[in-house]
């Protein structure tokens, strides 16, 4: 149950960080397995999983949307 709450809260955070340029893509941090999931929200499918640092907890995009920066809580 706790894991589902973490995933849900991270999903909500990700939607707040994504530019809505008619794209159906969400980037969600997965703190328990040190990855970021790329989700096609029109089909609710994971299209990619990206390995990142320990305990990722936030994503922000550059103004031109060419780079994503992931913050990590772990060492």
N, CA, C, O and CB atoms as a CASP TS submission, in Angstrom:
PFRMAT TS
TARGET T0000
AUTHOR 0000-0000-0000
METHOD Language model
MODEL 1
PARENT N/A
ATOM      1  N   UNK     1       0.824  -1.193   0.000  1.00  0.00           N
ATOM      2  CA  UNK     1       0.000   0.000   0.000  1.00  0.00           C
ATOM      3  C   UNK     1       0.869   1.258   0.000  1.00  0.00           C
ATOM      4  O   UNK     1       0.586   2.216  -0.720  1.00  0.00           O
ATOM      5  CB  UNK     1      -0.938  -0.003   1.208  1.00  0.00           C
ATOM      6  N   UNK     2       1.933   1.248   0.816  1.00  0.00           N
ATOM      7  CA  UNK     2       2.828   2.406   0.901  1.00  0.00           C
ATOM      8  C   UNK     2       3.481   2.674  -0.438  1.00  0.00           C
ATOM      9  O   UNK     2       3.611   3.826  -0.852  1.00  0.00           O
ATOM     10  CB  UNK     2       3.900   2.189   1.975  1.00  0.00           C
ATOM     11  N   UNK     3       3.898   1.603  -1.125  1.00  0.00           N
ATOM     12  CA  UNK     3       4.545   1.755  -2.433  1.00  0.00           C
ATOM     13  C   UNK     3       3.573   2.388  -3.428  1.00  0.00           C
ATOM     14  O   UNK     3       3.983   3.224  -4.234  1.00  0.00           O
ATOM     15  CB  UNK     3       5.044   0.382  -2.963  1.00  0.00           C
ATOM     16  N   UNK     4       2.304   2.011  -3.389  1.00  0.00           N
ATOM     17  CA  UNK     4       1.307   2.585  -4.296  1.00  0.00           C
ATOM     18  C   UNK     4       1.117   4.067  -4.014  1.00  0.00           C
ATOM     19  O   UNK     4       0.948   4.856  -4.945  1.00  0.00           O
ATOM     20  CB  UNK     4      -0.035   1.845  -4.166  1.00  0.00           C
ATOM     21  N   UNK     5       1.142   4.457  -2.743  1.00  0.00           N
ATOM     22  CA  UNK     5       1.008   5.867  -2.400  1.00  0.00           C
ATOM     23  C   UNK     5       2.197   6.663  -2.903  1.00  0.00           C
ATOM     24  O   UNK     5       2.034   7.782  -3.391  1.00  0.00           O
ATOM     25  CB  UNK     5       0.862   6.040  -0.895  1.00  0.00           C
ATOM     26  N   UNK     6       3.393   6.097  -2.790  1.00  0.00           N
ATOM     27  CA  UNK     6       4.587   6.786  -3.290  1.00  0.00           C
ATOM     28  C   UNK     6       4.491   6.963  -4.797  1.00  0.00           C
ATOM     29  O   UNK     6       4.748   8.052  -5.311  1.00  0.00           O
ATOM     30  CB  UNK     6       5.871   6.005  -2.921  1.00  0.00           C
ATOM     31  N   UNK     7       4.127   5.914  -5.503  1.00  0.00           N
ATOM     32  CA  UNK     7       4.017   5.983  -6.959  1.00  0.00           C
ATOM     33  C   UNK     7       2.967   7.011  -7.362  1.00  0.00           C
ATOM     34  O   UNK     7       3.200   7.802  -8.277  1.00  0.00           O
ATOM     35  CB  UNK     7       3.666   4.602  -7.545  1.00  0.00           C
ATOM     36  N   UNK     8       1.820   7.013  -6.698  1.00  0.00           N
ATOM     37  CA  UNK     8       0.766   7.962  -7.016  1.00  0.00           C
ATOM     38  C   UNK     8       1.231   9.396  -6.775  1.00  0.00           C
ATOM     39  O   UNK     8       1.004  10.266  -7.616  1.00  0.00           O
ATOM     40  CB  UNK     8      -0.482   7.663  -6.189  1.00  0.00           C
ATOM     41  N   UNK     9       1.872   9.651  -5.647  1.00  0.00           N
ATOM     42  CA  UNK     9       2.322  11.012  -5.365  1.00  0.00           C
ATOM     43  C   UNK     9       3.402  11.445  -6.347  1.00  0.00           C
ATOM     44  O   UNK     9       3.439  12.608  -6.749  1.00  0.00           O
ATOM     45  CB  UNK     9       2.844  11.116  -3.930  1.00  0.00           C
ATOM     46  N   UNK    10       4.279  10.528  -6.738  1.00  0.00           N
ATOM     47  CA  UNK    10       5.312  10.873  -7.710  1.00  0.00           C
ATOM     48  C   UNK    10       4.712  11.110  -9.088  1.00  0.00           C
ATOM     49  O   UNK    10       5.183  11.968  -9.835  1.00  0.00           O
ATOM     50  CB  UNK    10       6.365   9.770  -7.780  1.00  0.00           C
ATOM     51  N   UNK    11       3.688  10.365  -9.419  1.00  0.00           N
ATOM     52  CA  UNK    11       3.009  10.578 -10.692  1.00  0.00           C
ATOM     53  C   UNK    11       2.378  11.968 -10.723  1.00  0.00           C
ATOM     54  O   UNK    11       2.466  12.671 -11.730  1.00  0.00           O
ATOM     55  CB  UNK    11       1.937   9.492 -10.925  1.00  0.00           C
ATOM     56  N   UNK    12       1.748  12.360  -9.629  1.00  0.00           N
ATOM     57  CA  UNK    12       1.148  13.686  -9.564  1.00  0.00           C
ATOM     58  C   UNK    12       2.206  14.779  -9.652  1.00  0.00           C
ATOM     59  O   UNK    12       1.982  15.804 -10.296  1.00  0.00           O
ATOM     60  CB  UNK    12       0.344  13.839  -8.281  1.00  0.00           C
ATOM     61  N   UNK    13       3.364  14.574  -9.007  1.00  0.00           N
ATOM     62  CA  UNK    13       4.463  15.531  -9.106  1.00  0.00           C
ATOM     63  C   UNK    13       4.965  15.623 -10.536  1.00  0.00           C
ATOM     64  O   UNK    13       5.253  16.714 -11.029  1.00  0.00           O
ATOM     65  CB  UNK    13       5.609  15.138  -8.167  1.00  0.00           C
ATOM     66  N   UNK    14       5.069  14.492 -11.197  1.00  0.00           N
ATOM     67  CA  UNK    14       5.581  14.477 -12.570  1.00  0.00           C
ATOM     68  C   UNK    14       4.670  15.268 -13.497  1.00  0.00           C
ATOM     69  O   UNK    14       5.154  15.996 -14.363  1.00  0.00           O
ATOM     70  CB  UNK    14       5.724  13.037 -13.076  1.00  0.00           C
ATOM     71  N   UNK    15       3.367  15.135 -13.330  1.00  0.00           N
ATOM     72  CA  UNK    15       2.449  15.887 -14.181  1.00  0.00           C
ATOM     73  C   UNK    15       2.618  17.380 -13.968  1.00  0.00           C
ATOM     74  O   UNK    15       2.400  18.162 -14.893  1.00  0.00           O
ATOM     75  CB  UNK    15       1.003  15.476 -13.907  1.00  0.00           C
ATOM     76  N   UNK    16       2.999  17.789 -12.774  1.00  0.00           N
ATOM     77  CA  UNK    16       3.215  19.203 -12.516  1.00  0.00           C
ATOM     78  C   UNK    16       4.488  19.729 -13.142  1.00  0.00           C
ATOM     79  O   UNK    16       4.624  20.939 -13.321  1.00  0.00           O
ATOM     80  CB  UNK    16       3.244  19.452 -11.046  1.00  0.00           C
ATOM     81  N   UNK    17       5.426  18.860 -13.481  1.00  0.00           N
ATOM     82  CA  UNK    17       6.706  19.270 -14.045  1.00  0.00           C
ATOM     83  C   UNK    17       6.775  19.146 -15.555  1.00  0.00           C
ATOM     84  O   UNK    17       7.764  19.566 -16.156  1.00  0.00           O
ATOM     85  CB  UNK    17       7.796  18.466 -13.440  1.00  0.00           C
ATOM     86  N   UNK    18       5.779  18.596 -16.170  1.00  0.00           N
ATOM     87  CA  UNK    18       5.823  18.327 -17.604  1.00  0.00           C
ATOM     88  C   UNK    18       5.163  19.448 -18.382  1.00  0.00           C
ATOM     89  O   UNK    18       4.097  19.939 -18.009  1.00  0.00           O
ATOM     90  CB  UNK    18       5.145  16.996 -17.924  1.00  0.00           C
ATOM     91  N   UNK    19       5.799  19.841 -19.449  1.00  0.00           N
ATOM     92  CA  UNK    19       5.186  20.806 -20.349  1.00  0.00           C
ATOM     93  C   UNK    19       4.054  20.114 -21.105  1.00  0.00           C
ATOM     94  O   UNK    19       4.204  18.980 -21.560  1.00  0.00           O
ATOM     95  CB  UNK    19       6.238  21.405 -21.336  1.00  0.00           C
ATOM     96  N   UNK    20       2.947  20.788 -21.233  1.00  0.00           N
ATOM     97  CA  UNK    20       1.801  20.188 -21.900  1.00  0.00           C
ATOM     98  C   UNK    20       1.713  20.663 -23.346  1.00  0.00           C
ATOM     99  O   UNK    20       0.716  21.265 -23.743  1.00  0.00           O
ATOM    100  CB  UNK    20       0.509  20.522 -21.150  1.00  0.00           C
ATOM    101  N   UNK    21       2.731  20.401 -24.117  1.00  0.00           N
ATOM    102  CA  UNK    21       2.773  20.790 -25.518  1.00  0.00           C
ATOM    103  C   UNK    21       2.102  19.729 -26.372  1.00  0.00           C
ATOM    104  O   UNK    21       2.715  19.190 -27.294  1.00  0.00           O
ATOM    105  CB  UNK    21       4.220  21.016 -25.978  1.00  0.00           C
ATOM    106  N   UNK    22       0.850  19.428 -26.073  1.00  0.00           N
ATOM    107  CA  UNK    22       0.086  18.425 -26.811  1.00  0.00           C
ATOM    108  C   UNK    22       0.785  17.073 -26.807  1.00  0.00           C
ATOM    109  O   UNK    22       0.638  16.294 -27.749  1.00  0.00           O
ATOM    110  CB  UNK    22      -0.142  18.885 -28.244  1.00  0.00           C
ATOM    111  N   UNK    23       1.535  16.794 -25.765  1.00  0.00           N
ATOM    112  CA  UNK    23       2.200  15.517 -25.629  1.00  0.00           C
ATOM    113  C   UNK    23       1.473  14.684 -24.595  1.00  0.00           C
ATOM    114  O   UNK    23       0.898  15.213 -23.644  1.00  0.00           O
ATOM    115  CB  UNK    23       3.674  15.699 -25.247  1.00  0.00           C
ATOM    116  N   UNK    24       1.503  13.402 -24.787  1.00  0.00           N
ATOM    117  CA  UNK    24       0.874  12.474 -23.855  1.00  0.00           C
ATOM    118  C   UNK    24       1.941  11.650 -23.155  1.00  0.00           C
ATOM    119  O   UNK    24       1.872  10.421 -23.127  1.00  0.00           O
ATOM    120  CB  UNK    24      -0.129  11.555 -24.584  1.00  0.00           C
ATOM    121  N   UNK    25       2.926  12.331 -22.591  1.00  0.00           N
ATOM    122  CA  UNK    25       4.047  11.635 -21.971  1.00  0.00           C
ATOM    123  C   UNK    25       4.209  12.130 -20.532  1.00  0.00           C
ATOM    124  O   UNK    25       4.166  13.332 -20.269  1.00  0.00           O
ATOM    125  CB  UNK    25       5.359  11.853 -22.785  1.00  0.00           C
ATOM    126  N   UNK    26       4.394  11.198 -19.617  1.00  0.00           N
ATOM    127  CA  UNK    26       4.687  11.519 -18.224  1.00  0.00           C
ATOM    128  C   UNK    26       6.007  10.866 -17.848  1.00  0.00           C
ATOM    129  O   UNK    26       6.302   9.748 -18.271  1.00  0.00           O
ATOM    130  CB  UNK    26       3.539  11.046 -17.278  1.00  0.00           C
ATOM    131  N   UNK    27       6.797  11.570 -17.053  1.00  0.00           N
ATOM    132  CA  UNK    27       8.042  11.040 -16.525  1.00  0.00           C
ATOM    133  C   UNK    27       7.852  10.872 -15.025  1.00  0.00           C
ATOM    134  O   UNK    27       7.555  11.837 -14.320  1.00  0.00           O
ATOM    135  CB  UNK    27       9.264  11.976 -16.856  1.00  0.00           C
ATOM    136  N   UNK    28       8.024   9.648 -14.537  1.00  0.00           N
ATOM    137  CA  UNK    28       7.737   9.340 -13.138  1.00  0.00           C
ATOM    138  C   UNK    28       8.967   8.737 -12.481  1.00  0.00           C
ATOM    139  O   UNK    28       9.546   7.774 -12.984  1.00  0.00           O
ATOM    140  CB  UNK    28       6.534   8.378 -13.019  1.00  0.00           C
ATOM    141  N   UNK    29       9.363   9.321 -11.341  1.00  0.00           N
ATOM    142  CA  UNK    29      10.494   8.756 -10.602  1.00  0.00           C
ATOM    143  C   UNK    29      10.030   7.549  -9.805  1.00  0.00           C
ATOM    144  O   UNK    29       8.938   7.539  -9.235  1.00  0.00           O
ATOM    145  CB  UNK    29      11.129   9.814  -9.666  1.00  0.00           C
ATOM    146  N   UNK    30      10.880   6.535  -9.776  1.00  0.00           N
ATOM    147  CA  UNK    30      10.611   5.310  -9.021  1.00  0.00           C
ATOM    148  C   UNK    30      11.689   5.196  -7.948  1.00  0.00           C
ATOM    149  O   UNK    30      12.763   4.644  -8.186  1.00  0.00           O
ATOM    150  CB  UNK    30      10.590   4.033  -9.960  1.00  0.00           C
ATOM    151  N   UNK    31      11.391   5.718  -6.783  1.00  0.00           N
ATOM    152  CA  UNK    31      12.382   5.839  -5.715  1.00  0.00           C
ATOM    153  C   UNK    31      12.895   4.483  -5.227  1.00  0.00           C
ATOM    154  O   UNK    31      14.032   4.384  -4.766  1.00  0.00           O
ATOM    155  CB  UNK    31      11.788   6.603  -4.553  1.00  0.00           C
ATOM    156  N   UNK    32      12.076   3.449  -5.322  1.00  0.00           N
ATOM    157  CA  UNK    32      12.481   2.146  -4.791  1.00  0.00           C
ATOM    158  C   UNK    32      13.392   1.355  -5.718  1.00  0.00           C
ATOM    159  O   UNK    32      14.104   0.462  -5.260  1.00  0.00           O
ATOM    160  CB  UNK    32      11.269   1.333  -4.494  1.00  0.00           C
ATOM    161  N   UNK    33      13.387   1.664  -7.017  1.00  0.00           N
ATOM    162  CA  UNK    33      14.287   0.923  -7.907  1.00  0.00           C
ATOM    163  C   UNK    33      15.220   1.825  -8.710  1.00  0.00           C
ATOM    164  O   UNK    33      15.838   1.382  -9.678  1.00  0.00           O
ATOM    165  CB  UNK    33      13.479   0.076  -8.854  1.00  0.00           C
ATOM    166  N   UNK    34      15.322   3.107  -8.300  1.00  0.00           N
ATOM    167  CA  UNK    34      16.303   4.038  -8.865  1.00  0.00           C
ATOM    168  C   UNK    34      16.169   4.202 -10.372  1.00  0.00           C
ATOM    169  O   UNK    34      17.160   4.167 -11.103  1.00  0.00           O
ATOM    170  CB  UNK    34      17.696   3.572  -8.537  1.00  0.00           C
ATOM    171  N   UNK    35      14.925   4.382 -10.832  1.00  0.00           N
ATOM    172  CA  UNK    35      14.671   4.569 -12.249  1.00  0.00           C
ATOM    173  C   UNK    35      13.653   5.682 -12.462  1.00  0.00           C
ATOM    174  O   UNK    35      13.010   6.150 -11.522  1.00  0.00           O
ATOM    175  CB  UNK    35      14.181   3.263 -12.885  1.00  0.00           C
ATOM    176  N   UNK    36      13.524   6.092 -13.722  1.00  0.00           N
ATOM    177  CA  UNK    36      12.463   6.986 -14.160  1.00  0.00           C
ATOM    178  C   UNK    36      11.697   6.256 -15.247  1.00  0.00           C
ATOM    179  O   UNK    36      12.292   5.757 -16.202  1.00  0.00           O
ATOM    180  CB  UNK    36      13.028   8.365 -14.673  1.00  0.00           C
ATOM    181  N   UNK    37      10.383   6.189 -15.109  1.00  0.00           N
ATOM    182  CA  UNK    37       9.541   5.562 -16.123  1.00  0.00           C
ATOM    183  C   UNK    37       9.005   6.632 -17.060  1.00  0.00           C
ATOM    184  O   UNK    37       8.578   7.700 -16.622  1.00  0.00           O
ATOM    185  CB  UNK    37       8.377   4.770 -15.471  1.00  0.00           C
ATOM    186  N   UNK    38       9.031   6.338 -18.342  1.00  0.00           N
ATOM    187  CA  UNK    38       8.425   7.198 -19.352  1.00  0.00           C
ATOM    188  C   UNK    38       7.102   6.531 -19.719  1.00  0.00           C
ATOM    189  O   UNK    38       7.079   5.394 -20.191  1.00  0.00           O
ATOM    190  CB  UNK    38       9.372   7.400 -20.626  1.00  0.00           C
ATOM    191  N   UNK    39       6.006   7.248 -19.498  1.00  0.00           N
ATOM    192  CA  UNK    39       4.680   6.668 -19.661  1.00  0.00           C
ATOM    193  C   UNK    39       3.916   7.407 -20.749  1.00  0.00           C
ATOM    194  O   UNK    39       3.824   8.634 -20.736  1.00  0.00           O
ATOM    195  CB  UNK    39       3.903   6.706 -18.336  1.00  0.00           C
ATOM    196  N   UNK    40       3.369   6.647 -21.688  1.00  0.00           N
ATOM    197  CA  UNK    40       2.461   7.188 -22.692  1.00  0.00           C
ATOM    198  C   UNK    40       1.090   7.251 -22.035  1.00  0.00           C
ATOM    199  O   UNK    40       0.448   6.220 -21.836  1.00  0.00           O
ATOM    200  CB  UNK    40       2.442   6.313 -24.016  1.00  0.00           C
ATOM    201  N   UNK    41       0.643   8.448 -21.700  1.00  0.00           N
ATOM    202  CA  UNK    41      -0.603   8.589 -20.953  1.00  0.00           C
ATOM    203  C   UNK    41      -1.847   8.335 -21.797  1.00  0.00           C
ATOM    204  O   UNK    41      -2.936   8.157 -21.253  1.00  0.00           O
ATOM    205  CB  UNK    41      -0.680   9.960 -20.359  1.00  0.00           C
ATOM    206  N   UNK    42      -1.698   8.316 -23.106  1.00  0.00           N
ATOM    207  CA  UNK    42      -2.865   8.015 -23.939  1.00  0.00           C
ATOM    208  C   UNK    42      -3.187   6.522 -23.930  1.00  0.00           C
ATOM    209  O   UNK    42      -4.324   6.123 -24.182  1.00  0.00           O
ATOM    210  CB  UNK    42      -2.627   8.488 -25.375  1.00  0.00           C
ATOM    211  N   UNK    43      -2.170   5.697 -23.636  1.00  0.00           N
ATOM    212  CA  UNK    43      -2.382   4.247 -23.580  1.00  0.00           C
ATOM    213  C   UNK    43      -2.072   3.664 -22.208  1.00  0.00           C
ATOM    214  O   UNK    43      -2.291   2.476 -21.970  1.00  0.00           O
ATOM    215  CB  UNK    43      -1.529   3.559 -24.624  1.00  0.00           C
ATOM    216  N   UNK    44      -1.560   4.504 -21.297  1.00  0.00           N
ATOM    217  CA  UNK    44      -1.157   4.069 -19.953  1.00  0.00           C
ATOM    218  C   UNK    44      -0.136   2.941 -19.995  1.00  0.00           C
ATOM    219  O   UNK    44      -0.218   1.982 -19.228  1.00  0.00           O
ATOM    220  CB  UNK    44      -2.374   3.622 -19.162  1.00  0.00           C
ATOM    221  N   UNK    45       0.823   3.070 -20.897  1.00  0.00           N
ATOM    222  CA  UNK    45       1.887   2.067 -20.988  1.00  0.00           C
ATOM    223  C   UNK    45       3.237   2.713 -20.747  1.00  0.00           C
ATOM    224  O   UNK    45       3.471   3.866 -21.110  1.00  0.00           O
ATOM    225  CB  UNK    45       1.869   1.369 -22.358  1.00  0.00           C
ATOM    226  N   UNK    46       4.118   1.947 -20.129  1.00  0.00           N
ATOM    227  CA  UNK    46       5.492   2.391 -19.923  1.00  0.00           C
ATOM    228  C   UNK    46       6.245   2.142 -21.224  1.00  0.00           C
ATOM    229  O   UNK    46       6.324   1.010 -21.699  1.00  0.00           O
ATOM    230  CB  UNK    46       6.173   1.645 -18.710  1.00  0.00           C
ATOM    231  N   UNK    47       6.797   3.211 -21.794  1.00  0.00           N
ATOM    232  CA  UNK    47       7.508   3.087 -23.065  1.00  0.00           C
ATOM    233  C   UNK    47       9.016   2.992 -22.885  1.00  0.00           C
ATOM    234  O   UNK    47       9.726   2.563 -23.794  1.00  0.00           O
ATOM    235  CB  UNK    47       7.181   4.260 -23.952  1.00  0.00           C
ATOM    236  N   UNK    48       9.508   3.393 -21.707  1.00  0.00           N
ATOM    237  CA  UNK    48      10.942   3.301 -21.420  1.00  0.00           C
ATOM    238  C   UNK    48      11.150   3.373 -19.920  1.00  0.00           C
ATOM    239  O   UNK    48      10.340   3.945 -19.191  1.00  0.00           O
ATOM    240  CB  UNK    48      11.736   4.428 -22.140  1.00  0.00           C
ATOM    241  N   UNK    49      12.243   2.787 -19.472  1.00  0.00           N
ATOM    242  CA  UNK    49      12.664   2.881 -18.079  1.00  0.00           C
ATOM    243  C   UNK    49      14.128   3.290 -18.086  1.00  0.00           C
ATOM    244  O   UNK    49      14.959   2.622 -18.701  1.00  0.00           O
ATOM    245  CB  UNK    49      12.445   1.523 -17.303  1.00  0.00           C
ATOM    246  N   UNK    50      14.446   4.384 -17.405  1.00  0.00           N
ATOM    247  CA  UNK    50      15.783   4.956 -17.427  1.00  0.00           C
ATOM    248  C   UNK    50      16.414   4.818 -16.050  1.00  0.00           C
ATOM    249  O   UNK    50      15.840   5.259 -15.054  1.00  0.00           O
ATOM    250  CB  UNK    50      15.743   6.438 -17.867  1.00  0.00           C
ATOM    251  N   UNK    51      17.594   4.205 -15.989  1.00  0.00           N
ATOM    252  CA  UNK    51      18.325   4.085 -14.723  1.00  0.00           C
ATOM    253  C   UNK    51      18.885   5.456 -14.346  1.00  0.00           C
ATOM    254  O   UNK    51      19.473   6.148 -15.178  1.00  0.00           O
ATOM    255  CB  UNK    51      19.476   3.023 -14.830  1.00  0.00           C
ATOM    256  N   UNK    52      18.696   5.839 -13.084  1.00  0.00           N
ATOM    257  CA  UNK    52      19.205   7.120 -12.582  1.00  0.00           C
ATOM    258  C   UNK    52      19.906   6.871 -11.250  1.00  0.00           C
ATOM    259  O   UNK    52      20.146   5.720 -10.887  1.00  0.00           O
ATOM    260  CB  UNK    52      18.048   8.172 -12.419  1.00  0.00           C
ATOM    261  N   UNK    53      20.235   7.929 -10.521  1.00  0.00           N
ATOM    262  CA  UNK    53      20.913   7.797  -9.238  1.00  0.00           C
ATOM    263  C   UNK    53      20.021   7.230  -8.149  1.00  0.00           C
ATOM    264  O   UNK    53      18.871   6.861  -8.387  1.00  0.00           O
ATOM    265  CB  UNK    53      21.440   9.127  -8.805  1.00  0.00           C
ATOM    266  N   UNK    54      20.581   7.170  -6.944  1.00  0.00           N
ATOM    267  CA  UNK    54      19.885   6.581  -5.800  1.00  0.00           C
ATOM    268  C   UNK    54      18.717   7.438  -5.326  1.00  0.00           C
ATOM    269  O   UNK    54      18.859   8.643  -5.118  1.00  0.00           O
ATOM    270  CB  UNK    54      20.856   6.370  -4.657  1.00  0.00           C
ATOM    271  N   UNK    55      17.586   6.812  -5.163  1.00  0.00           N
ATOM    272  CA  UNK    55      16.365   7.413  -4.626  1.00  0.00           C
ATOM    273  C   UNK    55      15.952   8.689  -5.367  1.00  0.00           C
ATOM    274  O   UNK    55      15.903   9.760  -4.762  1.00  0.00           O
ATOM    275  CB  UNK    55      16.554   7.720  -3.158  1.00  0.00           C
ATOM    276  N   UNK    56      15.653   8.588  -6.665  1.00  0.00           N
ATOM    277  CA  UNK    56      15.218   9.782  -7.395  1.00  0.00           C
ATOM    278  C   UNK    56      13.892  10.285  -6.837  1.00  0.00           C
ATOM    279  O   UNK    56      13.003   9.497  -6.517  1.00  0.00           O
ATOM    280  CB  UNK    56      15.085   9.482  -8.905  1.00  0.00           C
ATOM    281  N   UNK    57      13.770  11.615  -6.725  1.00  0.00           N
ATOM    282  CA  UNK    57      12.525  12.128  -6.155  1.00  0.00           C
ATOM    283  C   UNK    57      11.979  13.360  -6.861  1.00  0.00           C
ATOM    284  O   UNK    57      10.988  13.931  -6.407  1.00  0.00           O
ATOM    285  CB  UNK    57      12.733  12.446  -4.718  1.00  0.00           C
ATOM    286  N   UNK    58      12.588  13.781  -7.943  1.00  0.00           N
ATOM    287  CA  UNK    58      12.058  14.936  -8.661  1.00  0.00           C
ATOM    288  C   UNK    58      12.661  15.044 -10.051  1.00  0.00           C
ATOM    289  O   UNK    58      13.783  14.601 -10.298  1.00  0.00           O
ATOM    290  CB  UNK    58      12.320  16.214  -7.879  1.00  0.00           C
ATOM    291  N   UNK    59      11.891  15.645 -10.954  1.00  0.00           N
ATOM    292  CA  UNK    59      12.340  15.857 -12.325  1.00  0.00           C
ATOM    293  C   UNK    59      11.987  17.283 -12.714  1.00  0.00           C
ATOM    294  O   UNK    59      10.896  17.768 -12.416  1.00  0.00           O
ATOM    295  CB  UNK    59      11.694  14.822 -13.310  1.00  0.00           C
ATOM    296  N   UNK    60      12.913  17.943 -13.378  1.00  0.00           N
ATOM    297  CA  UNK    60      12.638  19.254 -13.946  1.00  0.00           C
ATOM    298  C   UNK    60      13.242  19.274 -15.344  1.00  0.00           C
ATOM    299  O   UNK    60      14.259  18.628 -15.599  1.00  0.00           O
ATOM    300  CB  UNK    60      13.215  20.414 -13.049  1.00  0.00           C
ATOM    301  N   UNK    61      12.610  20.021 -16.248  1.00  0.00           N
ATOM    302  CA  UNK    61      13.051  20.068 -17.637  1.00  0.00           C
ATOM    303  C   UNK    61      13.646  21.425 -17.960  1.00  0.00           C
ATOM    304  O   UNK    61      13.237  22.443 -17.401  1.00  0.00           O
ATOM    305  CB  UNK    61      11.890  19.759 -18.584  1.00  0.00           C
ATOM    306  N   UNK    62      14.626  21.435 -18.876  1.00  0.00           N
ATOM    307  CA  UNK    62      15.202  22.692 -19.338  1.00  0.00           C
ATOM    308  C   UNK    62      14.122  23.476 -20.084  1.00  0.00           C
ATOM    309  O   UNK    62      13.158  22.888 -20.575  1.00  0.00           O
ATOM    310  CB  UNK    62      16.448  22.442 -20.251  1.00  0.00           C
ATOM    311  N   UNK    63      14.278  24.796 -20.170  1.00  0.00           N
ATOM    312  CA  UNK    63      13.250  25.608 -20.848  1.00  0.00           C
ATOM    313  C   UNK    63      12.961  25.176 -22.286  1.00  0.00           C
ATOM    314  O   UNK    63      11.834  25.316 -22.761  1.00  0.00           O
ATOM    315  CB  UNK    63      13.673  27.050 -20.850  1.00  0.00           C
ATOM    316  N   UNK    64      13.963  24.657 -22.975  1.00  0.00           N
ATOM    317  CA  UNK    64      13.735  24.224 -24.357  1.00  0.00           C
ATOM    318  C   UNK    64      13.317  22.754 -24.452  1.00  0.00           C
ATOM    319  O   UNK    64      13.158  22.224 -25.552  1.00  0.00           O
ATOM    320  CB  UNK    64      14.992  24.450 -25.182  1.00  0.00           C
ATOM    321  N   UNK    65      13.142  22.102 -23.317  1.00  0.00           N
ATOM    322  CA  UNK    65      12.681  20.709 -23.217  1.00  0.00           C
ATOM    323  C   UNK    65      13.609  19.702 -23.882  1.00  0.00           C
ATOM    324  O   UNK    65      13.165  18.639 -24.317  1.00  0.00           O
ATOM    325  CB  UNK    65      11.319  20.586 -23.824  1.00  0.00           C
ATOM    326  N   UNK    66      14.894  20.031 -23.962  1.00  0.00           N
ATOM    327  CA  UNK    66      15.841  19.086 -24.549  1.00  0.00           C
ATOM    328  C   UNK    66      16.566  18.265 -23.491  1.00  0.00           C
ATOM    329  O   UNK    66      17.223  17.277 -23.820  1.00  0.00           O
ATOM    330  CB  UNK    66      16.850  19.824 -25.400  1.00  0.00           C
ATOM    331  N   UNK    67      16.455  18.658 -22.225  1.00  0.00           N
ATOM    332  CA  UNK    67      17.118  17.940 -21.135  1.00  0.00           C
ATOM    333  C   UNK    67      16.185  17.813 -19.946  1.00  0.00           C
ATOM    334  O   UNK    67      15.364  18.686 -19.667  1.00  0.00           O
ATOM    335  CB  UNK    67      18.415  18.652 -20.720  1.00  0.00           C
ATOM    336  N   UNK    68      16.345  16.686 -19.252  1.00  0.00           N
ATOM    337  CA  UNK    68      15.622  16.477 -17.999  1.00  0.00           C
ATOM    338  C   UNK    68      16.665  16.298 -16.898  1.00  0.00           C
ATOM    339  O   UNK    68      17.671  15.616 -17.092  1.00  0.00           O
ATOM    340  CB  UNK    68      14.651  15.230 -18.085  1.00  0.00           C
ATOM    341  N   UNK    69      16.423  16.904 -15.762  1.00  0.00           N
ATOM    342  CA  UNK    69      17.314  16.791 -14.614  1.00  0.00           C
ATOM    343  C   UNK    69      16.569  16.092 -13.489  1.00  0.00           C
ATOM    344  O   UNK    69      15.454  16.474 -13.133  1.00  0.00           O
ATOM    345  CB  UNK    69      17.830  18.187 -14.158  1.00  0.00           C
ATOM    346  N   UNK    70      17.200  15.060 -12.934  1.00  0.00           N
ATOM    347  CA  UNK    70      16.582  14.259 -11.879  1.00  0.00           C
ATOM    348  C   UNK    70      17.342  14.508 -10.582  1.00  0.00           C
ATOM    349  O   UNK    70      18.566  14.387 -10.542  1.00  0.00           O
ATOM    350  CB  UNK    70      16.578  12.735 -12.247  1.00  0.00           C
ATOM    351  N   UNK    71      16.610  14.858  -9.517  1.00  0.00           N
ATOM    352  CA  UNK    71      17.231  14.997  -8.201  1.00  0.00           C
ATOM    353  C   UNK    71      17.161  13.664  -7.475  1.00  0.00           C
ATOM    354  O   UNK    71      16.220  12.890  -7.649  1.00  0.00           O
ATOM    355  CB  UNK    71      16.541  16.112  -7.370  1.00  0.00           C
ATOM    356  N   UNK    72      18.174  13.412  -6.658  1.00  0.00           N
ATOM    357  CA  UNK    72      18.275  12.154  -5.924  1.00  0.00           C
ATOM    358  C   UNK    72      18.398  12.441  -4.436  1.00  0.00           C
ATOM    359  O   UNK    72      19.058  13.397  -4.027  1.00  0.00           O
ATOM    360  CB  UNK    72      19.478  11.319  -6.418  1.00  0.00           C
ATOM    361  N   UNK    73      17.754  11.600  -3.631  1.00  0.00           N
ATOM    362  CA  UNK    73      17.837  11.739  -2.178  1.00  0.00           C
ATOM    363  C   UNK    73      18.956  10.905  -1.594  1.00  0.00           C
ATOM    364  O   UNK    73      19.491  11.243  -0.539  1.00  0.00           O
ATOM    365  CB  UNK    73      16.527  11.352  -1.537  1.00  0.00           C
ATOM    366  N   UNK    74      19.320   9.816  -2.263  1.00  0.00           N
ATOM    367  CA  UNK    74      20.339   8.908  -1.741  1.00  0.00           C
ATOM    368  C   UNK    74      21.734   9.294  -2.173  1.00  0.00           C
ATOM    369  O   UNK    74      21.933  10.204  -2.977  1.00  0.00           O
ATOM    370  CB  UNK    74      20.053   7.504  -2.178  1.00  0.00           C
ATOM    371  N   UNK    75      22.692   8.579  -1.620  1.00  0.00           N
ATOM    372  CA  UNK    75      24.109   8.845  -1.951  1.00  0.00           C
ATOM    373  C   UNK    75      24.652   7.797  -2.869  1.00  0.00           C
ATOM    374  O   UNK    75      25.821   7.857  -3.252  1.00  0.00           O
ATOM    375  CB  UNK    75      24.965   8.908  -0.693  1.00  0.00           C
TER
END
